[in-house]
Amino acid sequence: MRVKWTKKALASLEKETEYIRKNNIQASQKVVSHIKNSVKGLSDNPYMGRECVYETRELINPSYPFIVWYEVTKDSVNILLVKHMASNFDYEYKLGFIENTDD
């Protein structure tokens, strides 16, 4: 099964690793590489992440404190969002299912 990253997911990965990048570019590259490699495993085992809301799933990364949200369709695994576990966030809003009226 094909794994596809949405624009929102790539932007969230970039934003979530920005702090690391400011302090240590090599460490940031290592984290990003590790997350992307762990996501590749979804092509062979798309249901390895646990069930979440709105027919999405979440992949918890055991080596780094990041969560990857994704959805499984007939033909692909779509990566929706990447967040650091320490982030304070409303994942329903972040996934785009609920509009934020504060903007």
N, C-alpha and C positions, 0 to 999 in steps of 0.2 A: 504494500500500500504506500502511496506517495505521501510524504510529509511536506506541508506547505506552511510557510510563515506568513501571517498577515502583516500589513504595514504597522498596525497597532502593536502587535507582538514585538516586532523588531525595534520599534520606538521605545517600548517599555523596557526591553532588554538593555538598550543603550542608556536610558535614563537611570535604571536601577544599578548599573555598573559604573556610572559617572563618578561617584565618590571614590571608588577604588582606583579608577583611572587617574584621578587628580593626584593621588598619593603614590601609585605604583602601576605604571602602564603594563609591565609584564604580568603582574598579578591579575589585572583586569582582563588581559588577553587570555590568561589561563582559565579564569572563571567563565568567560564567554564561550571559549572552546569546549569546556567541560559540559556546560549547559546544552550547547548545540549537539554535542556528541551523544548526550543522554537522550535527547529528543529523537535522534536517528533510530533508536531502538523501538520507537513507536511504529515504525514501518512494518516490523515483523510481529509486534505485539501491541496493537493499538489500545487494548483494554487493560494494560498494566497499571495505569493510574486509577485512583479511586473515583467513584461517581461523585458528581457535584451537582449544582443547580442547573436548570434549563438545558438538560441533556449534555452538559459539559463534563469534563473529567479534569482531575488535577494530578500532576506528576510532581511528587516531592523529591527533591534532589538530596540524597543522603550525604554527599560530600560538601555541598555548599548550601547555605540557608536560602534557597530560592524555590518558588513554586511556579510551575508552568501549567497554565490552563489551556485546554484544547477541546476540540470536538471531533468526533469520528463521523464521517459521512460514508456513503456507499463506496466512493472512490479514493478518499483521501483522509488524512489526519490534518486538521487545520489548527495551527498554533495560534492562540488568541491573545495571550498575555503572559508576561513574566514579572513576578514581584518578589522582592526580598521579604523574608518572613517577619522581619522587624518593622516593616512598613505598616503604618496605620492606614487602612483603606477599606472601602466598601466595595467588595469584589463584584457585586451585582452591577453597580455603576461603572466600575472599571471595565467590566466585560461588555458594557454598552447596552445592557438590557433595561436599565432604568435611566431616564434622563436626569441630569443634575440641573436643578433650578437655581443654583447659586452662581452659575457662570455669568 
